[in-house]
Structures are given as structure tokens and as C-alpha cells.
Amino acid sequence: VTVVKADAYGHGLKDIARLLMQSGTDVFGVANLAEAEAIRQVGRGWPVLMLGACLPEEVEAAVRDDVMPTVSSLAEGRLFSAAAVRQRKTVGLHLKVDTGMGRLGTAPDEALALIRRIARLPAISIRGLMTHYSSAEDDAPFSAAQSRKFRALVAAARPLCPDLEFIHANASAALLLHPETTFTAVRPGLLVYGIAP
């Protein structure tokens, strides 16, 4: 599965989206709800994954527009669950695990407990698990350690997530330099635009 980050650096997003859809992109990865809405203006029904955190005031709109959110806390999961119940929908979310990036995501040693709790929320389906390599370009041993942590979590989480389809860690640099760390989905960004990371 290819999750293409279709932000086009703020320029020509709709044109890029059209081209990507024709080239076989499976899911559009966007940074925020504004980018998701731009994708929706081009192709209603296209799968869209919001890779950044969703603001609380954006949750209702994200659910309404069938945007797959990325969450890393029970509080976020509860917000989406409540909105999905109100709208009589099911939200397919992705859970981000911080295996070493130090940015967005739950800690690996807390992830399994979080998955159990989110999986019990009404109107929620855990569709994806993700992490991000912090130094794929220049620290192969650290990337390998991140991959091992993530792989162990995925193995433990599978029985708890019957709808799990998207398991992803590789952005452009890891795709080029560490193809052995690829799971079931990838997130090329710079490479889509012909830029080597």
C-alpha cells in the first residue's frame, strides 16, 4: 500500500492529487484537515490519512469527511469515538508509536495498553499502526533498533486489531536506504517530487 504525502509544499495540491490518483496511489497522506479538504474537492471518496494530530475542534469535520485520523492518546481516541457515535459512523484510525523520533506518538512500552483501550471504544476501528524513523539517512543502527521495537509491537497488537491493514514506518529515506524495514504500507513524500532525501 502506498500512502503518498500529497502536500506539494503548499503549491498545486489539487493538480498533484489528480496525477497521484492516476498513478495508482492507494491513500493520500496529508498533514492537516485543510489539506484533506482540498483532496476531497478533487476526488470525493478517495482514502485520506491525516498524518498530523487533529485539533479537537476539527474532529467532527474529519469524521464527517471520512478522513482517517492519526492518534497517539486515549483522549484523542475518545474524541473520535464520540463524534463517530453522534454521526452514526465508524472511524478507521491509525495509532502512532514513537520508537525514537521524539515527536508525535505514544511510547512503545505504553502502546499495547493504549491499543487495548482504544479498541474497546464504540465506533472505532484500528486500521493502522505507524512509526517514523528519525535518522534513516545517517544512523542505520538506530533505524534498525526502531524497526525491531515496532515489529515486536505489531506482533503483539495483531490479535487485538482485527481490522489492521496499514502498518507503516518508511518515508522516502527509509524506502531508499532501508527497504528491509518495510511493512505493509509506505509513505513516500520527497521521492514523489523527484527529490532525494
BELPE-V734970 format. One record per residue. N is the residue number from 1. RES is the residue in three letters. D_LAST is the distance of its C-alpha to the last C-alpha in Angstrom with 2 decimals. Layout:
((N | RES | D_LAST) (N | RES | D_LAST))
//
This chain:
((1 | VAL | 20.72) (2 | THR | 17.68) (3 | VAL | 17.09) (4 | VAL | 15.07) (5 | LYS | 14.03) (6 | ALA | 16.06) (7 | ASP | 15.94) (8 | ALA | 15.09) (9 | TYR | 14.67) (10 | GLY | 18.46) (11 | HIS | 19.34) (12 | GLY | 20.85) (13 | LEU | 20.29) (14 | LYS | 23.44) (15 | ASP | 22.71) (16 | ILE | 19.28) (17 | ALA | 21.11) (18 | ARG | 23.76) (19 | LEU | 21.49) (20 | LEU | 19.60) (21 | MET | 23.01) (22 | GLN | 24.27) (23 | SER | 21.43) (24 | GLY | 22.29) (25 | THR | 20.16) (26 | ASP | 22.09) (27 | VAL | 21.24) (28 | PHE | 19.72) (29 | GLY | 17.77) (30 | VAL | 18.53) (31 | ALA | 18.35) (32 | ASN | 22.06) (33 | LEU | 25.38) (34 | ALA | 25.33) (35 | GLU | 22.38) (36 | ALA | 24.26) (37 | GLU | 27.35) (38 | ALA | 25.70) (39 | ILE | 24.63) (40 | ARG | 28.22) (41 | GLN | 29.66) (42 | VAL | 28.09) (43 | GLY | 28.82) (44 | ARG | 31.15) (45 | GLY | 30.79) (46 | TRP | 27.16) (47 | PRO | 25.63) (48 | VAL | 23.62) (49 | LEU | 22.01) (50 | MET | 21.65) (51 | LEU | 18.86) (52 | GLY | 20.16) (53 | ALA | 23.68) (54 | CYS | 26.54) (55 | LEU | 29.06) (56 | PRO | 32.59) (57 | GLU | 33.95) (58 | GLU | 31.41) (59 | VAL | 32.31) (60 | GLU | 35.22) (61 | ALA | 33.24) (62 | ALA | 30.37) (63 | VAL | 33.03) (64 | ARG | 34.91) (65 | ASP | 31.93) (66 | ASP | 30.94) (67 | VAL | 27.51) (68 | MET | 26.33) (69 | PRO | 25.74) (70 | THR | 23.74) (71 | VAL | 26.17) (72 | SER | 26.34) (73 | SER | 30.01) (74 | LEU | 33.46) (75 | ALA | 34.20) (76 | GLU | 31.42) (77 | GLY | 32.69) (78 | ARG | 36.19) (79 | LEU | 35.32) (80 | PHE | 33.89) (81 | SER | 36.81) (82 | ALA | 39.35) (83 | ALA | 37.85) (84 | ALA | 37.70) (85 | VAL | 41.32) (86 | ARG | 42.42) (87 | GLN | 40.80) (88 | ARG | 41.95) (89 | LYS | 38.50) (90 | THR | 36.32) (91 | VAL | 32.84) (92 | GLY | 30.19) (93 | LEU | 27.87) (94 | HIS | 24.86) (95 | LEU | 25.14) (96 | LYS | 22.22) (97 | VAL | 22.57) (98 | ASP | 21.08) (99 | THR | 20.67) (100 | GLY | 19.14) (101 | MET | 16.75) (102 | GLY | 19.80) (103 | ARG | 19.39) (104 | LEU | 20.79) (105 | GLY | 22.73) (106 | THR | 25.91) (107 | ALA | 26.42) (108 | PRO | 26.57) (109 | ASP | 30.21) (110 | GLU | 31.15) (111 | ALA | 29.28) (112 | LEU | 32.00) (113 | ALA | 34.72) (114 | LEU | 32.75) (115 | ILE | 32.18) (116 | ARG | 35.93) (117 | ARG | 36.85) (118 | ILE | 34.54) (119 | ALA | 35.64) (120 | ARG | 39.21) (121 | LEU | 38.62) (122 | PRO | 40.29) (123 | ALA | 38.40) (124 | ILE | 35.10) (125 | SER | 33.25) (126 | ILE | 30.29) (127 | ARG | 28.08) (128 | GLY | 24.82) (129 | LEU | 23.54) (130 | MET | 19.99) (131 | THR | 18.01) (132 | HIS | 14.49) (133 | TYR | 12.96) (134 | SER | 12.71) (135 | SER | 11.10) (136 | ALA | 9.59) (137 | GLU | 7.56) (138 | ASP | 10.93) (139 | ASP | 13.87) (140 | ALA | 14.71) (141 | PRO | 18.31) (142 | PHE | 17.59) (143 | SER | 15.42) (144 | ALA | 18.36) (145 | ALA | 20.80) (146 | GLN | 19.19) (147 | SER | 19.36) (148 | ARG | 23.00) (149 | LYS | 23.99) (150 | PHE | 22.62) (151 | ARG | 24.24) (152 | ALA | 27.52) (153 | LEU | 27.50) (154 | VAL | 26.87) (155 | ALA | 29.79) (156 | ALA | 32.03) (157 | ALA | 31.10) (158 | ARG | 31.65) (159 | PRO | 35.45) (160 | LEU | 35.21) (161 | CYS | 32.98) (162 | PRO | 34.72) (163 | ASP | 32.43) (164 | LEU | 29.15) (165 | GLU | 26.94) (166 | PHE | 23.32) (167 | ILE | 21.85) (168 | HIS | 18.11) (169 | ALA | 15.52) (170 | ASN | 12.42) (171 | ALA | 9.55) (172 | SER | 6.63) (173 | ALA | 5.62) (174 | ALA | 9.42) (175 | LEU | 10.24) (176 | LEU | 8.90) (177 | LEU | 10.14) (178 | HIS | 12.96) (179 | PRO | 14.64) (180 | GLU | 17.86) (181 | THR | 16.98) (182 | THR | 17.02) (183 | PHE | 20.01) (184 | THR | 21.54) (185 | ALA | 18.79) (186 | VAL | 15.02) (187 | ARG | 12.97) (188 | PRO | 10.29) (189 | GLY | 9.22) (190 | LEU | 6.50) (191 | LEU | 7.45) (192 | VAL | 10.94) (193 | TYR | 10.71) (194 | GLY | 9.52) (195 | ILE | 6.26) (196 | ALA | 3.81) (197 | PRO | 0.00))
//
